[in-house]
Amino acid sequence: ERKTAVLARWNEKPAGAAYVGVHDKICMVHGLVVLPHQRRQGVAEWMMRRAAMWGQAQGATHIAVLCVDDNAGANALYRALGFAAVGGYHYRVLPD
């Protein structure tokens, strides 16, 4: 199992980060975050493309990303990049 982080900078300042791992030829992107003032400037798209290139170099033949349903901005980005929703997940909490 291989893993790395993708760190984005804009004007020499932090702009975003993501965790990327490869297992069974699947490149999986987790927790992609872009700072609010850097959104809608291509940072997340660059990070996804960089993650895909790294995954391919590690032998991955597929790429996947986790995203909650109510994150409209991220889901729009992933659709624009050609991703399709194939499942879902939810969070569980202990009641007070």
Protein Blocks (a to p, Z undefined) as FASTA:
>chain_A
ZZddddddeehiafbdcddddeehiacdehiacdfklgonommmmmmmmmmmmmmmnopa
bdcddddfklmklmmmmmmnopacfbdcddddddZZ
